[in-house]
């Protein structure tokens, strides 16, 4: 990472707010945006991730190195289930946490499901605009054209989702969030909130998330989900936070509740339009992405990518496909 400050890099690795990604990136997602340096790394399901969802209490295994040769041998023999068992018992957090899984490791924050009341659809297509870091898809159902758009912005710390139909009152869907160790999930007419601790243990890392919904339809909440009916447009903003701080005297737990951080994030965009948030996201992304350009020919957008990949195996003449792969890798490094 030429030109990056070593102190800010290590601050990021240690989870400090003075790091390049405000401590949210961890060891896999360090990025210096000022110098263009990238970090490593029917029903619609969103897998939500935030930099460091881990269990950390009694996580050290001082004698783990004694089992390293055994682990390597199991992997060499492709005995992966036995290797995973050895990892869980001898390397990770004194034998595993919540139901023996994921303890001491990165975890997904949870799953959010958008379920639409349509069983038949046609003309489905999906697009990833790597020049702007925006994903979208579209399809036709019951004679209605539906478009969906998604992006995750570091500027406002939210995931933005916009769903539109070309006919009035054509969108009907339910929204649901799932994570096993949430202490509670509450649905309202404007979204949902949730809180919890990793492994369901109060001394472990606390987390929280909040979803805000704007729609011209009607919204009704119950204990298990939020249902939206008769809408032509649905806009969603999702944000999340943890209480992790790099302070062993506090057991690595900050004084600020994750739920308070989530509320602040959503309050900060209260007066902003969706288009404004999206524009700021694209400008922030392109400050890094546009520092490099690789072109090896004309882009062939008329042929679907799976067919281009299949053809490339037989005859590697589609050099712009190589450039596309290169640029896709840069998109992942910037966005993760």
C-alpha positions as CSV (number, residue, x, y, z in Angstrom):
1,X,0.0,0.0,0.0
2,X,2.4,2.6,-1.3
3,X,1.8,6.1,0.2
4,X,-0.4,4.8,3.1
5,X,0.4,5.7,6.7
6,X,1.6,2.8,8.8
7,X,0.0,4.1,12.0
8,X,-3.4,4.3,10.4
9,X,-3.0,0.9,8.9
10,X,-2.2,-0.7,12.2
11,X,-5.0,1.3,13.9
12,X,-7.4,-0.3,11.4
13,X,-6.0,-3.8,12.1
14,X,-6.5,-3.2,15.8
15,X,-10.1,-2.0,15.4
16,X,-9.4,1.7,16.3
17,X,-11.5,4.6,15.0
18,X,-8.3,6.3,13.9
19,X,-7.9,3.5,11.3
20,X,-8.5,4.0,7.6
21,X,-11.9,2.4,7.8
22,X,-12.7,3.6,11.3
23,X,-11.9,0.2,12.7
24,X,-14.7,-1.6,10.8
25,X,-12.4,-3.1,8.1
26,X,-10.3,-5.4,10.2
27,X,-7.3,-7.3,8.8
28,X,-9.1,-8.3,5.6
29,X,-10.6,-5.0,4.5
30,X,-7.9,-2.3,5.0
31,X,-8.2,0.5,2.4
32,X,-6.6,3.9,2.1
33,X,-9.1,5.8,0.1
34,X,-6.9,8.9,-0.2
35,X,-4.1,7.1,-2.0
36,X,-6.3,4.7,-3.9
37,X,-5.0,1.6,-2.0
38,X,-7.5,-1.3,-1.9
39,X,-8.2,-3.7,0.9
40,X,-8.2,-7.5,0.5
41,X,-10.7,-9.7,0.4
42,X,-39.6,-15.1,-5.8
43,X,-37.3,-14.6,-2.5
44,X,-34.4,-12.4,-2.2
45,X,-31.8,-13.1,0.6
46,X,-29.4,-10.4,1.8
47,X,-26.4,-11.6,3.8
48,X,-25.4,-8.7,6.0
49,X,-21.7,-8.4,7.1
50,X,-20.0,-5.8,9.3
51,X,-16.3,-5.7,9.8
52,X,-15.9,-7.6,13.1
53,X,-18.7,-9.8,14.4
54,X,-16.7,-12.2,16.6
55,X,-16.7,-13.8,20.0
56,X,-13.6,-12.8,22.0
57,X,-13.9,-14.0,25.6
58,X,-11.2,-16.6,26.4
59,X,-10.3,-16.8,22.8
60,X,-6.6,-17.5,23.1
61,X,-5.5,-21.1,22.7
62,X,-1.9,-21.1,23.8
63,X,-1.2,-24.7,22.9
64,X,-2.8,-24.6,19.5
65,X,0.6,-24.7,17.7
66,X,1.1,-28.3,19.0
67,X,-1.7,-29.5,16.7
68,X,-0.6,-27.6,13.6
69,X,1.1,-30.5,12.0
70,X,-1.9,-32.7,12.6
71,X,-4.1,-30.1,11.0
72,X,-1.9,-29.8,7.9
73,X,-1.9,-33.6,7.5
74,X,-5.7,-33.8,7.6
75,X,-6.0,-31.0,5.0
76,X,-3.4,-32.7,2.8
77,X,-5.5,-35.9,3.0
78,X,-8.6,-33.9,2.2
79,X,-10.2,-35.0,5.5
80,X,-11.8,-31.6,5.9
81,X,-14.5,-32.5,8.4
82,X,-11.9,-33.9,10.8
83,X,-9.8,-30.8,10.1
84,X,-12.7,-28.5,11.0
85,X,-13.4,-30.5,14.2
86,X,-9.7,-30.2,15.2
87,X,-9.9,-26.4,14.6
88,X,-13.0,-26.1,16.7
89,X,-11.6,-28.0,19.6
90,X,-7.9,-27.1,19.6
91,X,-7.6,-23.7,17.9
92,X,-10.7,-21.6,18.4
93,X,-12.0,-20.2,21.6
94,X,-11.5,-23.1,23.9
95,X,-13.7,-25.5,22.0
96,X,-16.4,-23.4,20.3
97,X,-19.2,-21.1,21.3
98,X,-22.8,-20.9,20.3
99,X,-23.7,-24.5,19.4
100,X,-20.0,-25.1,18.8
101,X,-19.9,-23.0,15.6
102,X,-18.2,-19.8,14.4
103,X,-16.9,-18.9,17.9
104,X,-13.8,-16.7,17.6
105,X,-14.3,-16.3,13.9
106,X,-15.9,-13.7,11.6
107,X,-19.6,-14.2,11.4
108,X,-22.3,-12.8,9.2
109,X,-24.5,-10.4,11.0
110,X,-27.7,-12.2,9.8
111,X,-30.0,-12.8,6.9
112,X,-32.7,-10.4,5.6
113,X,-35.4,-11.9,3.4
114,X,-37.6,-10.1,0.9
115,X,-40.4,-12.3,-0.2
116,X,-42.6,-11.2,-3.1
117,X,-46.1,-12.6,-3.7
118,X,-45.4,-13.7,-7.3
119,X,-44.7,-17.2,-8.4
120,X,-44.4,-16.6,-12.2
121,X,-42.0,-14.2,-13.8
122,X,-40.1,-13.7,-17.1
123,X,-37.4,-11.6,-18.7
124,X,-35.2,-11.8,-15.6
125,X,-31.8,-10.1,-15.8
126,X,-29.2,-9.1,-13.3
127,X,-26.4,-6.5,-13.7
128,X,-23.4,-5.5,-11.6
129,X,-22.2,-2.0,-12.6
130,X,-18.6,-2.3,-11.5
131,X,-17.9,1.3,-12.7
132,X,-20.3,2.6,-10.0
133,X,-20.5,-0.3,-7.5
134,X,-24.3,-0.6,-7.9
135,X,-26.1,-3.9,-8.4
136,X,-29.5,-4.2,-10.0
137,X,-32.0,-6.7,-11.5
138,X,-35.3,-6.6,-13.3
139,X,-38.1,-8.9,-14.3
140,X,-41.7,-9.0,-15.5
141,X,-44.5,-10.5,-13.4
142,X,-48.3,-10.3,-14.1
143,X,-47.6,-7.8,-16.8
144,X,-45.7,-5.5,-14.5
145,X,-42.0,-4.5,-14.9
146,X,-40.2,-4.6,-11.6
147,X,-36.7,-3.1,-11.0
148,X,-34.5,-3.5,-8.0
149,X,-31.3,-1.7,-7.1
150,X,-28.8,-2.2,-4.3
151,X,-25.6,-0.5,-3.0
152,X,-23.6,-0.3,0.2
153,X,-22.1,3.1,1.0
154,X,-19.2,3.9,3.3
155,X,-20.2,7.6,3.2
156,X,-23.4,7.2,5.2
157,X,-22.8,3.7,6.6
158,X,-26.0,2.2,5.1
159,X,-27.1,-0.3,2.6
160,X,-29.5,1.3,0.1
161,X,-32.2,-0.7,-1.6
162,X,-34.8,0.7,-4.1
163,X,-37.6,-1.4,-5.7
164,X,-39.9,0.1,-8.3
165,X,-42.8,-1.1,-10.5
166,X,-44.1,0.5,-13.7
167,X,-47.7,0.1,-12.4
168,X,-49.3,1.6,-9.4
169,X,-50.0,-0.7,-6.3
170,X,-48.2,-3.6,-8.0
171,X,-45.6,-4.4,-5.3
172,X,-46.5,-6.7,-2.4
173,X,-43.8,-8.3,-0.3
174,X,-42.7,-9.2,3.3
175,X,-39.5,-8.3,5.0
176,X,-37.9,-10.6,7.6
177,X,-34.6,-10.7,9.5
178,X,-33.0,-13.8,11.0
179,X,-30.2,-14.4,13.4
180,X,-30.2,-17.1,16.1
181,X,-28.7,-15.2,19.0
182,X,-30.7,-11.9,18.8
183,X,-32.1,-11.0,22.2
184,X,-35.1,-9.4,20.4
185,X,-36.3,-8.3,16.9
186,X,-39.1,-5.8,16.7
187,X,-41.0,-5.0,13.5
188,X,-42.8,-1.7,13.0
189,X,-44.6,0.0,10.1
190,X,-41.4,1.8,9.2
191,X,-38.9,-1.1,9.5
192,X,-37.3,-3.2,12.2
193,X,-34.7,-3.1,14.9
194,X,-32.7,-5.9,16.6
195,X,-30.1,-6.4,19.2
196,X,-28.1,-9.2,20.7
197,X,-24.8,-10.6,21.9
198,X,-22.7,-13.1,20.0
199,X,-23.4,-16.7,21.2
200,X,-26.3,-15.3,23.3
201,X,-23.8,-14.5,26.1
202,X,-24.1,-11.0,27.7
203,X,-20.3,-10.6,28.1
204,X,-19.7,-11.3,24.4
205,X,-19.8,-8.7,21.6
206,X,-23.0,-6.8,21.4
207,X,-24.5,-6.0,18.0
208,X,-27.5,-4.1,16.7
209,X,-29.2,-3.3,13.4
210,X,-32.0,-1.1,12.1
211,X,-34.0,-1.0,8.8
212,X,-35.9,2.1,7.7
213,X,-38.5,1.8,5.0
214,X,-40.1,4.5,2.8
215,X,-43.0,3.5,0.5
216,X,-46.1,4.8,-1.1
217,X,-47.9,1.6,-0.2
218,X,-49.3,0.3,3.1
219,X,-47.1,-1.4,5.8
220,X,-48.3,-3.7,8.5
221,X,-46.0,-5.3,11.1
222,X,-46.5,-8.4,13.3
223,X,-44.2,-10.3,15.6
224,X,-42.5,-12.2,12.7
225,X,-42.2,-9.8,9.7
226,X,-43.2,-6.6,8.0
227,X,-45.7,-6.8,5.2
228,X,-45.9,-4.1,2.4
229,X,-48.8,-4.0,0.1
230,X,-50.1,-1.9,-2.9
231,X,-46.8,-0.1,-3.5
232,X,-45.2,1.2,-6.6
233,X,-41.9,2.1,-4.9
234,X,-40.1,0.8,-1.8
235,X,-36.9,2.3,-0.5
236,X,-34.9,0.7,2.3
237,X,-31.9,1.8,4.4
238,X,-30.1,-0.7,6.6
239,X,-27.4,0.0,9.1
240,X,-25.6,-2.0,11.8
241,X,-23.0,-1.6,14.5
242,X,-21.2,-3.4,17.4
243,X,-19.8,-2.4,20.7
244,X,-16.2,-3.5,20.0
245,X,-13.4,-1.2,21.2
246,X,-9.7,-2.0,21.6
247,X,-9.5,-1.7,25.4
248,X,-8.8,-4.9,27.3
249,X,-9.6,-3.2,30.6
250,X,-13.2,-2.8,29.3
251,X,-13.3,-6.4,28.1
252,X,-13.2,-4.9,24.6
253,X,-16.7,-3.4,25.0
254,X,-17.4,0.2,24.3
255,X,-19.6,2.5,26.4
256,X,-21.9,3.4,23.4
257,X,-24.7,1.0,22.7
258,X,-24.7,-0.4,19.1
259,X,-28.4,0.6,18.8
260,X,-27.5,4.2,19.5
261,X,-25.0,4.1,16.7
262,X,-27.6,2.7,14.3
263,X,-30.1,5.4,15.3
264,X,-27.4,8.1,14.7
265,X,-26.6,6.7,11.2
266,X,-30.3,6.8,10.1
267,X,-30.9,10.2,11.7
268,X,-28.0,11.5,9.7
269,X,-29.7,10.7,6.4
270,X,-33.2,11.7,7.5
271,X,-33.1,14.8,5.3
272,X,-31.4,13.2,2.3
273,X,-33.0,11.9,-0.8
274,X,-32.1,8.4,-2.1
275,X,-30.6,9.9,-5.2
276,X,-28.3,12.1,-3.1
277,X,-27.1,9.1,-1.0
278,X,-26.5,7.1,-4.1
279,X,-24.6,10.0,-5.8
280,X,-22.3,10.4,-2.8
281,X,-21.6,6.6,-2.7
282,X,-20.7,6.6,-6.4
283,X,-18.4,9.6,-6.1
284,X,-16.6,8.0,-3.1
285,X,-16.2,4.7,-4.9
286,X,-15.0,6.2,-8.1
287,X,-12.2,8.2,-6.3
288,X,-10.5,4.8,-6.0
289,X,-11.8,2.9,-9.0
290,X,-11.0,5.6,-11.6
291,X,-7.3,5.7,-10.6
292,X,-6.8,2.8,-13.0
293,X,-8.0,1.9,-16.5
294,X,-7.4,-1.4,-18.3
295,X,-8.9,-1.9,-21.8
296,X,-8.0,-4.9,-24.0
297,X,-10.7,-4.5,-26.6
298,X,-14.3,-3.7,-27.1
299,X,-16.8,-4.8,-24.4
300,X,-19.2,-7.5,-25.7
301,X,-22.3,-6.8,-23.7
302,X,-24.7,-8.6,-26.1
303,X,-23.5,-12.0,-24.9
304,X,-24.3,-13.1,-21.3
305,X,-21.3,-13.6,-19.1
306,X,-21.7,-17.4,-18.6
307,X,-21.6,-17.9,-22.4
308,X,-18.5,-15.7,-22.7
309,X,-16.8,-17.7,-20.1
310,X,-17.7,-21.0,-21.8
311,X,-16.5,-19.6,-25.2
312,X,-13.2,-18.4,-23.6
313,X,-12.3,-21.9,-22.5
314,X,-12.4,-23.0,-26.2
315,X,-10.9,-20.0,-27.7
316,X,-9.3,-17.3,-25.6
317,X,-9.8,-14.4,-28.0
318,X,-12.1,-12.4,-25.8
319,X,-9.3,-10.3,-24.2
320,X,-11.8,-7.7,-22.8
321,X,-13.1,-10.6,-20.6
322,X,-9.6,-10.6,-19.0
323,X,-9.9,-6.9,-18.4
324,X,-13.4,-7.4,-17.0
325,X,-12.1,-9.9,-14.5
326,X,-9.3,-7.5,-13.5
327,X,-11.8,-4.7,-12.9
328,X,-14.1,-7.1,-11.1
329,X,-11.3,-7.9,-8.7
330,X,-10.7,-4.2,-8.1
331,X,-14.4,-3.7,-7.4
332,X,-14.3,-6.5,-4.8
333,X,-11.2,-5.1,-3.1
334,X,-12.7,-1.6,-2.8
335,X,-16.2,-2.7,-1.8
336,X,-15.4,-5.4,0.8
